[in-house]
């Protein structure tokens, strides 16, 4: 069973997060995602608003993959939908999906920032008791 931080569909897949922690890359991957995903969202929003479907498809393909890598499966699925609509040249559906996608990204960023802060705090507590 997959557990998620926050509410169902809005959180991060804890199994993916635990794998990143076990590999010792959670902090690095998490911070890279936070840094890069914001720029991708801004570029994707702009491309969607101007109807540049090639850019929309490329940008949301990239965001789809990186979101899945940090356990943001709901966002990854929305990016997959956006990518497919862009390939079809369906501007109306891209525009209709954009607010949900932006909201999901905001929730993902909030969840990931909280997770990273909690992990850092917990690690500090472990080090101070050692």
Secondary structure as UniProt FT lines:
FT   TURN            8..10
FT   HELIX           14..22
FT   TURN            23..24
FT   HELIX           26..50
FT   HELIX           53..69
FT   TURN            70..71
FT   HELIX           73..88
FT   HELIX           91..129
//
